[in-house]
Amino acid sequence: MSSGLKNLKQAEIFSLLAMMFLLMIGYDKVARGTIPPGQPVGNGPLFPPSIPIPSDDLSFETAKALPKGGPASLKDYIEKNVVPIIEQQLKDYDVDMIEVVGHADGTSLPLSSRGNLDSDLLNQLARSDLQTLSFDAMVKKFGELQAGSNTDLGLIRALIVVKTLEDLRREGKCDCNVAAFRAYSAGQLYLPGAEPLAALPDQSSNESRRRIEIRFTKWNP
């Protein structure tokens, strides 16, 4: 092997080791919390921190999909308190999808509760008059869906917030040019707070667990 080829291979090995060392330092900083949430290591994609909407700001009654105060109160809160944060996050980060996650407490729904999401949810979304209904009427239609579980409740709550954001965007009150909104449910699985702690078995009514979380991601990272 010529000395030139040998030196070239040594240079390639050195470069690879240096890159691995830098990546290890970067991930160590993330693990220790010295890199702020949402910041990249190297040239990775940017994902901003989630927007938690605590029950103190947007509260739900036990086993109810609509927040206290009804559709008008919900829309006013989202427009004034959530939309400005969303708009800023979309400017600061390379993301184009908004995910809304609904949470519930562990209260058992009555045994007589028969959920109708399997039969009626997609029918509601496919209504030909959905876009012509007033906002209040549209939200109340989704609020009439019958939840058969806390997972159902979380999904309906998230869907109502998604429809609120879509309506504000349609009115020009939310500059959120994203590829899609998505509604998800976490049911009663996670407790409030920064750490994703799984909840212990607890069937008591707990308003703090009935909440909404908004996350950002890429449609096609």
N, C-alpha and C positions, 0 to 999 in steps of 0.2 A: 504493500500500500504506500502510495507516495505521501510525502510529508504534507503536501497541500490538501489531499483528501482527508488525511488524519486530522489536520487542524480544523477543517471544515466540520467534520463530525463532532469534534470536541466543542466547537462553537455552538452547534445545534443543541448538543446535550446541555451545555451551560445555559442557553436561552430557555430551554424547556424547564430546567430546574429553577431558574429565576422566576419564570411565570408561575410555576406551582407555588413557590414561596410567597409571592405577592398575593395569590388567591387565598392561601391559607391565612395570611395576615388579615385580609379583608373579611373572610368569613368568621374569623375569631372576633373581630371588632363587632360584627353584627350580633354574634352570640352573646357578647358581653354588654351589648347595648350602647357602644360608643359611636355607632353610626345611627343617625336618626331613622325612625321607621319611614319606609317609603323611598329611601335613597338607594341607589344602585351600588353594586360592587362591580367595578369595571364599566362595561358598556351595556349592562343588563337592562331590561325594561323597567320603567318606573311604575310603581303601584303605590298610590297615595294611601295614607292611613284611612281607616273606615270612619264613617260619621255615625256615632251612636246617638240615637234619639231616646233619652231616658224617659221613664214613665212619669217623671215630674213634669216634663214638657208636653208629652203626648200620652195621655193615660187611657187605658182600656179597662172596661169592667170585666169581671170574671165571665168567661164563656161568651163574650160579645166580640164581634168582628169590628164594629164601628167604634171609633174613639169617642170619649165623652165630648160633648159639644156638637157632635154631628159633622156632616160634610163641610159646612162653611167654616167652622173652627179649624178643621184639619187643613183645608186649603190655605187659609190665612197663615197658619203656623208654618206650613211648608214653604210658602212664598217668602215670608219674612226671615225665617231662621235657617232654612236648609238650602234653598236655591242659591243664595250668595256663596255658600261654602262650596257647593257643587260647581258653580261657574268658575270659581277660583282654582279648584282642583283640576278641572278640565284644561285650564290655561297653563297650569304649572307642570302637568304630567301628560305623558303620551299614553292616554287611555281612551277607549271609545265604547265602553259598556258599563252600565250602571246596574248593580245587583241590589235588590232590596230583600232583606231577610226579616221575616216575622218570627217573634219569639212568644212563648206562652209560659204560664206557670204550670205547676203539676196538678192543679185541681182536676179531679175526675169529672167528666161530663156526665149528666144523668144517663142511666142505662136506657132511658126511653129516647135519647137523642139518636136519631138516625140520619147520618150524613148523606147529603145528596151531591157531593162534589163529583163523584164518578159519573153520575148521569146528567148533571146540570151545568157544571162549570164550563165546559167547552161550548155548550149551547149558548150560555150567556155571552161568552166572548165572541161568538159568531153571529150575534143578533145584527140584523141588517140596519136597525135604527140606533145602534149603540152610539154612533158619532153624532146623531142628531138630538139625543137626549140631553137635557140640562145636566150640569155637573152633579147637582144634588140627586137628581133622579138616577143617574148612572151609578153613583156610589151606593145609593140605597138598594139598587138591584143586586149589587155584589154583596151588600150587607145582609140580604135575604137568603143567601146560600146557607145551608144547614151544615154546620161542622159536626162531624162524628167523632172527632178526636182533637187533642191539642195541636197535633200536626196540621190538621185541617184549618184550625183557627189561625195558626201562624201564617199559613199560605194565603188565606183570605185577607188578613191584615196587610201582608206585603203587597198583594195585588191591588188593594185599594190605594196604597201609597203610590204604586206604579201608575195607576190611572190618574192620580192627582198630578204627578209630574208630567205625564203626557198631556193632560189638559192645560197645564200652565205653559208648556212649550207651544202648544197649538195657539194659545192666546198671545204669544210673544213675551211672556213673563218669565220664561226660563230659557236662557241661552245655553241649552245643553244639546249640542249637535252630536249625538252618539249613535252608534250603529243599532243599539238595542237596549231596552230595559228588560230586566228579568226579575221575576218574583220567586222567592224560595222560602221554605219554612225550616226552622230549626226546632220546632215544637217546644218541648220543655227541657231540651237536652243541655243547654248551656246557661251558666249564671252570668249576670251582668259583670262588666269589668274588663280590664285589658287582657287578663289571662283567660284562655279558652277552657275554663274548668268545667268538667261535666258535673251536672247537678246530682246531689244525692237524692234518693227517693224521698219525696216531700210532696204531699198532696194538699198542702195548705194553700189558701188564697194569698198570693204575694204579688202585689201590683208592680213592684220593681222589676219583676221578671217578664211582665207583659209589655214588650217594647219592640222597637224597630231599629235595624242597623242597615246602613247604606255602604256598599263596597264598590270599588272600581277595579276593572280589569280590561284586558284586550280581547276584542272579538276574535282576532287571529294573531296571537303573539308572535 
